[in-house]
Amino acid sequence: MTAALDITRTIDIAASPAAVWAALTEQDLIAQWFGDSAEFDPAPGGVGYFGWSTHGRFRVVVEQIEAPRLLVYRWAREVDVDPAPGNSTVVRFELTPIAGGTRLVLAENGFEELDDPAAAHAENTGGWQAELDDLVRILGVAA
């Protein structure tokens, strides 16, 4: 794995871990900050998709979940394909309670396995900036 192609972002959110967890795992809440539609089964092996009206639906499979602190899923880079090594990346959310809210650490890796790793990394870096800003907006101001 090439660390230069990993995305890592840490944000503090002025919301309880339970509220942040719900926003990461409940499809009606996911659609408020991550795309505009979602279907998500928050269980090991659970499947679903994240959808953007302008980009399409991207399938996802849950690899690991330890409610309410850890969520790891693999999501496809291409529209309407099942995620697998070579066409997807792995996203990890880790939640830690802090004074006044929750620390969320996001890590995404697997870009080096994609056809155009640099472009995918650049797109997702900007995407996570915007999407996590939306997450903070729906949950509360940064702690």
Secondary structure as a PSIPRED ss2 file (coil, helix, strand):
# PSIPRED VFORMAT (PSIPRED V4.0)

   1 M C   1.000  0.000  0.000
   2 T C   1.000  0.000  0.000
   3 A H   0.000  1.000  0.000
   4 A H   0.000  1.000  0.000
   5 L H   0.000  1.000  0.000
   6 D C   1.000  0.000  0.000
   7 I E   0.000  0.000  1.000
   8 T E   0.000  0.000  1.000
   9 R E   0.000  0.000  1.000
  10 T E   0.000  0.000  1.000
  11 I E   0.000  0.000  1.000
  12 D E   0.000  0.000  1.000
  13 I E   0.000  0.000  1.000
  14 A C   1.000  0.000  0.000
  15 A C   1.000  0.000  0.000
  16 S C   1.000  0.000  0.000
  17 P H   0.000  1.000  0.000
  18 A H   0.000  1.000  0.000
  19 A H   0.000  1.000  0.000
  20 V H   0.000  1.000  0.000
  21 W H   0.000  1.000  0.000
  22 A H   0.000  1.000  0.000
  23 A H   0.000  1.000  0.000
  24 L H   0.000  1.000  0.000
  25 T H   0.000  1.000  0.000
  26 E C   1.000  0.000  0.000
  27 Q H   0.000  1.000  0.000
  28 D H   0.000  1.000  0.000
  29 L H   0.000  1.000  0.000
  30 I H   0.000  1.000  0.000
  31 A H   0.000  1.000  0.000
  32 Q H   0.000  1.000  0.000
  33 W H   0.000  1.000  0.000
  34 F C   1.000  0.000  0.000
  35 G C   1.000  0.000  0.000
  36 D C   1.000  0.000  0.000
  37 S E   0.000  0.000  1.000
  38 A E   0.000  0.000  1.000
  39 E E   0.000  0.000  1.000
  40 F E   0.000  0.000  1.000
  41 D C   1.000  0.000  0.000
  42 P C   1.000  0.000  0.000
  43 A C   1.000  0.000  0.000
  44 P C   1.000  0.000  0.000
  45 G C   1.000  0.000  0.000
  46 G C   1.000  0.000  0.000
  47 V E   0.000  0.000  1.000
  48 G E   0.000  0.000  1.000
  49 Y E   0.000  0.000  1.000
  50 F E   0.000  0.000  1.000
  51 G E   0.000  0.000  1.000
  52 W E   0.000  0.000  1.000
  53 S C   1.000  0.000  0.000
  54 T C   1.000  0.000  0.000
  55 H C   1.000  0.000  0.000
  56 G E   0.000  0.000  1.000
  57 R E   0.000  0.000  1.000
  58 F E   0.000  0.000  1.000
  59 R E   0.000  0.000  1.000
  60 V E   0.000  0.000  1.000
  61 V E   0.000  0.000  1.000
  62 V E   0.000  0.000  1.000
  63 E E   0.000  0.000  1.000
  64 Q E   0.000  0.000  1.000
  65 I E   0.000  0.000  1.000
  66 E E   0.000  0.000  1.000
  67 A C   1.000  0.000  0.000
  68 P C   1.000  0.000  0.000
  69 R C   1.000  0.000  0.000
  70 L E   0.000  0.000  1.000
  71 L E   0.000  0.000  1.000
  72 V E   0.000  0.000  1.000
  73 Y E   0.000  0.000  1.000
  74 R E   0.000  0.000  1.000
  75 W E   0.000  0.000  1.000
  76 A E   0.000  0.000  1.000
  77 R C   1.000  0.000  0.000
  78 E C   1.000  0.000  0.000
  79 V C   1.000  0.000  0.000
  80 D C   1.000  0.000  0.000
  81 V C   1.000  0.000  0.000
  82 D C   1.000  0.000  0.000
  83 P C   1.000  0.000  0.000
  84 A C   1.000  0.000  0.000
  85 P C   1.000  0.000  0.000
  86 G C   1.000  0.000  0.000
  87 N C   1.000  0.000  0.000
  88 S E   0.000  0.000  1.000
  89 T E   0.000  0.000  1.000
  90 V E   0.000  0.000  1.000
  91 V E   0.000  0.000  1.000
  92 R E   0.000  0.000  1.000
  93 F E   0.000  0.000  1.000
  94 E E   0.000  0.000  1.000
  95 L E   0.000  0.000  1.000
  96 T E   0.000  0.000  1.000
  97 P E   0.000  0.000  1.000
  98 I E   0.000  0.000  1.000
  99 A C   1.000  0.000  0.000
 100 G C   1.000  0.000  0.000
 101 G E   0.000  0.000  1.000
 102 T E   0.000  0.000  1.000
 103 R E   0.000  0.000  1.000
 104 L E   0.000  0.000  1.000
 105 V E   0.000  0.000  1.000
 106 L E   0.000  0.000  1.000
 107 A E   0.000  0.000  1.000
 108 E E   0.000  0.000  1.000
 109 N E   0.000  0.000  1.000
 110 G C   1.000  0.000  0.000
 111 F H   0.000  1.000  0.000
 112 E H   0.000  1.000  0.000
 113 E H   0.000  1.000  0.000
 114 L C   1.000  0.000  0.000
 115 D C   1.000  0.000  0.000
 116 D C   1.000  0.000  0.000
 117 P H   0.000  1.000  0.000
 118 A H   0.000  1.000  0.000
 119 A H   0.000  1.000  0.000
 120 A H   0.000  1.000  0.000
 121 H H   0.000  1.000  0.000
 122 A H   0.000  1.000  0.000
 123 E H   0.000  1.000  0.000
 124 N H   0.000  1.000  0.000
 125 T H   0.000  1.000  0.000
 126 G H   0.000  1.000  0.000
 127 G H   0.000  1.000  0.000
 128 W H   0.000  1.000  0.000
 129 Q H   0.000  1.000  0.000
 130 A H   0.000  1.000  0.000
 131 E H   0.000  1.000  0.000
 132 L H   0.000  1.000  0.000
 133 D H   0.000  1.000  0.000
 134 D H   0.000  1.000  0.000
 135 L H   0.000  1.000  0.000
 136 V H   0.000  1.000  0.000
 137 R H   0.000  1.000  0.000
 138 I H   0.000  1.000  0.000
 139 L H   0.000  1.000  0.000
 140 G C   1.000  0.000  0.000
 141 V C   1.000  0.000  0.000
 142 A E   0.000  0.000  1.000
 143 A C   1.000  0.000  0.000
